[in-house]
Every structure is written in structure tokens, then in C-alpha cells.
Amino acid sequence: MTPPVAETEVSAVARTASRADILGLYRRIRGNSHSICAPLQTEDYVIQSMDDVSPPKWHLAHTTWFFETFLLEPHLAAYQRFHPKYGFLFNSYYEAAGERHPRSRRGLLSRPTVSEVYDYRAHVDRHMEQLIEQAGASDWPQLGHLVDLGFNHEEQHQELLITDIKHILAENLLSHAYLPEAPAPAVTPASLRWIRHDGGLRDIGFVGDGFSYDNEGPRHRVYLEPYQLASRLVTNGEYLEFINDGGYQQPRHWFSQGWATVQERGWQAPLYWEKADGRWTMMALSGARQVREDEPVCHVSYFEADAFARWSGRRLPSEAEWECAASSEPIEGNFYDAGRFHPAPAAGSSNQFFGDVWEWTQSPYTAYPGFQPAAGAVGEYNGKFMCNQYVLRGGSCATSRRHIRPTYRNFFPADARWQFSGLRLASD
């Protein structure tokens, strides 16, 4: 999760004069959260299967709290909070916004009920529509920027909803199914090609119109040695070769901390994989099924991605290498909008830089030169997390197509694997 760029970087929502278009986008984005939750039973809304997972009910309330706290309370005259304790229950990590309920105890909240959370959303939606319609032209650049941040924040939580729902359903003994899986488009499987890049001085980071997060800038210059990137993602079939060659039993492929994690947690394969009667199966959001070798491998940690790369005689790309290569590629791929919620095989001519799985890079998540967090509470959105995490690029099958761009920087700890995370190989 990440905050806005400086106020000088004005988004399309902040610049547009069409309030009708903004209202339409507001309704569509907010409605998408409801669509994601529509297949759930009431009991599914309240489960917290681990500390990193939040109950679906909490996501719905937190994204609503965001609009209430950063837009309605400061900017809509005489606005009254829906409930005086919701600020405490549904703040995530904003110290400037006050005390909050512990993250690890979100699954203990049986109240408010799911119905009451939807009532909360309806209350805030009515007042947000009033604010958007009534805001004066002179106020709109600032308000539009915050509205756009709210849109992007909700889209981030929609991705988290999908990944958290998968982890929650994985705990069930009776059924893991969320939705029937939409068929992947018929493609000629892509062979692996190596794409050469000359290196040299390159500029990376966001620049121009449109929304971006503050961790995507400032744009700056980097020096790259010549390098090669694989034309597609690592597949399940290739990862099975690593498993069958004893990849999880040989410490020489692993960082010390990674090997300790493998031993401590008993990892034998990616998350959601199981082996029975000599065959590997996996849990998808459509339920359990056989591992398909042509699909991109996903739900692997940074430790696993790096170990596979070492085993293969390659390495992970840096985030600068990835961005410079991806900047000339069309933003096409398997995104949330396709309704499939599972990585798809690469087409024969595709370089597969966007969608399907987030790609681990070897780059620690740190500030770009000249980075300054935004003033106020929204400045907490991102900068304080620039420690002990690694950057991922490209988006996944749970990411909205509207939400991704070549400069987008996602980040997670090295042992995280409940997200749709995979890898692409690089070499010098």
C-alpha cells in the first residue's frame, strides 16, 4: 500500500471538470468491492486465517473509513460520522488518525455485523456523492487528488480481498471453491526467449500526468550493465524440475534466512500445492485441481524465487532492469478484470510483463533519491514501510488493469507467499 505523489503531480480525476464521470467511476469502483464479496457466505466475511490476512468485512469497512476520514470529515460541512467507534476499529496503521484496534485481532470482531458494514458503506457513499457534486471548482484540485487516492486505495484492497479470500477458503475442509474458473484463452505455449538490453544510463520512476504513488518517484537516473531478461514467467513445469531435483532439500541454493524458514515451516512446494499418490494438486479459487505445467508458478516467496533462480544458473532482475524493459511493452495480460483470478499461460508472441503474477525482483524496497513523504496522515501510506521488504513488479491476476503501470512498486517481506507472486529470470 502506497501514498500519492506530491501535489504538483495532478491526477486525471483532479483535473477533469466532469463530475458525472467521477461519480460514475466512484460507483463502479465501490461496486467492484461488493461484486468480489458477492460469492461469500456471511461466515466467510469474519475469518482471519493469519495475521497478514484481514477479514473481508474489515476490508469493506476500512476502505469506507478512508473516504470518511480523509474526505468527508474535513471537507463536507456538518458531516456526522456513522459510528463514533468505527475510526478505532477500521484505522489500519495511520498514527496521525488516532488509536486503532490491533491488526492480529481483526478476526475477533463479530460486531459490527456484515449488514451493518454494508449500511456504513451506503451512508458514506451518499455523502461522498454529495461532496463530489457540491465541491467548488477552486477546491476540486485538492479534493480530486484525494478522491483519486481513495479510488486507488480501494483497488489495492480489492486485490487484497481476492488474495485474503483465497487464504481463508484454504482453511476449509469441505470446500475451497469461490467461483468457477473462467477458461484461459487458447494460446500456443510460449517458448522461452532471452531479450537483450544494452544497459547504460537510464531514467526510471513516474513522470507526467495521471495518478501515481509517491514511492514511484522522483524520476531519477540509474546505470545498468548489459543484461538479459526471460521473455516470459517461470512456469509450474519448470518449478517442478527444481522440486524434483531436491531444491527444497539442498541448502546451497538458499540464503541462510531462507533455508532456516524452509526448515522451520516445512516448505516442500509453493503455497496451496499438495502431493498425493505421486501427483501434485493445487488450490485455485475455483477449488482443488491438478497443477498445470504451462501456467506461471505463483504463491512463492522471495526466498523461493531467489533459490530457483540460483538453481537454474540465473538470477532475479533488479527493479530498474525490469522497469526499463517493461516500459516499452504494452500493458496487456491476465488481470482481475478478466474474472479468472488465476495466472494464465503465456501466448507464443507475448513477453508477459503485466498481469498473471507479481514478479519478485532482487531490489530491497527503499526510497528513491530525493523522496519525501507527503505531509499529513496520508504521508504514512508508504514511506514508513521502506525497510526489510523486497520490490515486486507487474501486477497479477488479482490486480485491476486500471491500476497498473510500469513504474508501480509493490513490496512484501521475503517470506510472504499468500499473494499471487512469481518470478522472471535474468542474467548478465
Secondary structure, DSSP 8 states (H G I E B T S, - for coil): ---B--TTS--HHHH---HHHHHHHHHHHHHHHHHHHTT--GGGGG---STT---HHHHHHHHHHHHIIIIIHHHSTT---S-TTHHHHH--S-GGG-----GGGGGG---S-HHHHHHHHHHHHHHHHHHHHH--TTTHHHHHHHHHHHHHHHHHHHHHHHHHHHHHHHT-SS---SS--------------EEEE--EEEEES--SSS--BGGG-S-EEEEE--EEEESS--BHHHHHHHHHTTTTT-GGGS-HHHHHHHHHHT--SSTTEEEETTEEEEEETTEEEE--TTSB--S--HHHHHHHHHHTT-B---HHHHHHHHTTS---S--GGGT--S-----TT----SSSSEEEEEEE----TT----SSGGGGGTGGG-SS-EEEES--TTS-GGG--TT--EEE-TT--SSSEE---EE-
